[in-house]
Amino acid sequence: MLGAIIGDIVGSRFEWDNYKAKDFEFFTNDCFFTDDSVTSLALCEALLESKPDFSDLREQAVAKMRAFGEAYPDAGYGRTFSCWLYFGDPQPYNSYGNGSAMRVSPCGFYAKTLDEALLLAKISAEVTHNHPEGIKGAQAIAACIFLARQGKDKKQICDYVEAHFEGYNLHRTLAEIRPDYGFRVSCQSSVPESIISYLEADSYTSVIRNAISLGGDADTMACMAGGIAVATRGMEMPKELACCVYSNVLDDNLRQILNEFNLYLKEHERE
């Protein structure tokens, strides 16, 4: 989970100041956690408190995200999601934005099977992003994380995504994408590119640099790609970076939830 959160934090200072190169300083005092981290950790808590059959996960997800929205009102939520958080009866609003995919990493880490990862991703997306593309984006990221956890190689992950998620062309290079790419928030225009950022990398930090260097929705794309990377053997986060972000950026509440989620995964033999 921390791998996804670090991606969000490193990308935070580039969301509105895009940088189409990889030679940036990785972590500075200008970095901060955004709605990507907040909603991801809200979903962690929802999963921990849901029933074993997930029959109440939808209700838990709504309650936790609204509670976290109240606790962190300045995390940078989109306008429609903000209305969902704070006003009236929270109903899904048919979005295909990448908000569903940016928060889904807990599902990929929590799931015991691939089918369960897809189910949890669908439930977590549908509370807001019930458009087919919004669900697809969340499921694709969750599936990549689960498959990486299982030791599948990049070709197997690529083949699975292209076979099961129509329209996700992963046989493009970052060099081909970068020149004409810009700030795009739909799942269909940012999830495949985030997965490609992972596929072209050979380390955790290079995954994050790839995602940010496209010049798009930097924090969200680095969050999505970082979640896949940290689930991959051989792409461990640098310990100094992990300790720095954990200690200096997250607050006590967010650290506690992250600790509880990681402890649960360890106790239930989920990597």
Steps between C-alpha positions, in 0.01 A plus 500: 500500500775747584631463146178646359495777759860599427410524132223742588725708722792518256262591218309758704718797409477421129123467463458862388863555399572215263858398429567277200834361612632260761783701654296666774581490870297209630381639831497861621332708768240598239361145487176419682234230514186560293154353462660194340660400831204607712242300306734200470543487877127549547450192287759314709289566807182402317651165404623436854156570647286328237340160548689194375263464204534873416121537506536836673814623321306747291353663810834490679674665204246781488517559875878494521559725200251755629658488845847545356371779279381682810833440675706611197290764321796655316644187338414615147178318413334555165184711494253216445667278758495787749124530454473126556707528817324786666142536379180298516460133424825368344410328175729392215529755222601294195858626490774346289768713664812344646385561858380142511841367398711732714352361824468133406841366600376364837273262309792352309697446820207374709355247254563128539423420135495685172122473484479654845730785395269574207192483723643730765615746236155504345327562833747772597457676165122478475429716803596798283641391163234262375569569132640184332830677430528612862454142617735368232779734605477398864489132413801528271720655768382254766562208266853619422579530870361154576684338210825671599454368854466152356835531326366537146749661267439815300405315183240298687358813659498682166333208322233470769411867491478518123292181486252601771472878477384603156674804357802486730790499255819442695721452195592866482816655636530796730710672235210467257241617753685789665514767224123533458393401850353746749282526806231233456282374778291227336584142586531408134757776441713456813477144631665332197774763500562440870532127439743564214704716738535189713569265211791712373671533837764292676463642853243658727640849460520468121130409494415822682729705277342347189146580613579860591706563187197454275377842613151390590307462826831445674402410855224263396702327229797456733264367767354240263838397358664503842244258639583248229874553540511442875309174455774375265793299627823685428333843498524576869480860617824657620485476880615857553223630275236285669610611848513866398150503353352287776647715777486848350197518271228274636331607822441275801151399389607396151806318634282305741263385225792405277656303787175318574450409135858376458475300824182335377666407171798355685288302744294356214806422290427756230813656359 
